[in-house]
Each structure stands twice: as C-alpha cells, then as structure tokens.
Amino acid sequence: MRFNTTLRRALCTVVLAIGAGSLTSPPAVQAQLAKATADIVLVNARDHHAVRNVNNVLTLYQMMINENKAAEGTAKFLIPGYVQHNPLIADGSAALGKYFAGVKAAHPSAHVVVHRIIAVGDYVFAHVNFVNLLNDDPNDTGIAGVDIYKMNSQGKAIEHWDALELVGDPKNSAPWVGPNIPRANPNGMF
C-alpha cells in the first residue's frame, strides 16, 4: 500500500509539472491529476461512457473548487436544468456555480480531495473531503462527503445527491454528535 501511495504521489508530481507548463490545463490533464491523487478509481475501462463520466466529474471538482472556475466548470459539465438534492443549493448548473464561487470568495483555500470514485452505468459515486469549505483554519479536518451524480448520454451531470458529515479530530471524533466523543476504532474516515 505504501508503494502505491508513493507511486501515485510521484505521478501526481509529474502531472503537475506537465500541467504547470500552460496557463490552463485541458480537461484530460485535470482528470488525470485528480485520478493520480485518488485512493481508488473503480471503472470498467471498456465502458467508455463510464470512463468519460469519471473524467468529467473529476474535472468538474478540479475546476469548480480547486481552480476557482466554478461558473465555467458547472456550465461545461452540468446541464442547465441540473436537479440538486442538497437543500442548501438551488437547482440548475448556474446555482451550483454561484454557490462554489461564493465559497471560494469567502474561503480562498477551500479545496476538495477525491479519495474514491466509482462509475457504474449512468452514475458516478465519489468519496471526497471538502477542506476549508466553511472556514480558513489551516488545520481544518474538512467535511467528508459522498456525492452521487446521474449523468446523461453526453457525459453531463443531470442530477446530484450527497451525504455530508464533519470530519473529527483526535479530541473529538464525531463533532456533529457532541463534544469530546472518543474514537471507537483507529480507522480514519478516508
């Protein structure tokens, strides 16, 4: 496992170095960068639509949050009538772009780390950590999320569901439950 992590980080460094040569990275490079840092990518390589859907969702995260190009990313990878099931965000690609543009304006260090991404049929499931989404604390543990996207035949997201929870720390493993909750196991959230 340690070798895979080292190899993945080395690959990420190479991809970053290649991407740094231009002002804007093409979507394929952005997706490869996100894939290189993900712990698990599960997709049938012979299912070209699933591969494209994973690449599109990874590039969406990269543009929308990590590169502060929310309006551009959501316009490119979501349909205008995108259905949003998160009660904090209105329906529509423009609404999601506006939401994350606001997050980045309030918290410039906000970013997402994709830990696992799985594509099956028209669906993409991503296990992510949204860091500094709500604050600017350099020690922020983030918000763990599972995003589920339904994609159309053109590889654009048409619907989204998520489940989110605050990531704990050694002093409080479950801050959404109460203060000073000890860990019941040594496993991390990711």
Secondary structure, DSSP 8 states (H G I E B T S, - for coil): -HHHHHHHHHHHHHHHHHHTTSSS--HHHHHHHHHHH-SEEE--TT-HHHHHHHHHHHHHHIIIIISS-HHHHHHHHEEEEEEE-STTS-SSHHHHHHHHHHHHHH-TT-EEEEEEEEEETTEEEEEEEEESSS---TT---EEEEEEEEE-TTS-EEEEEEEEEE--BTTBS-TTT-SS---SSS----
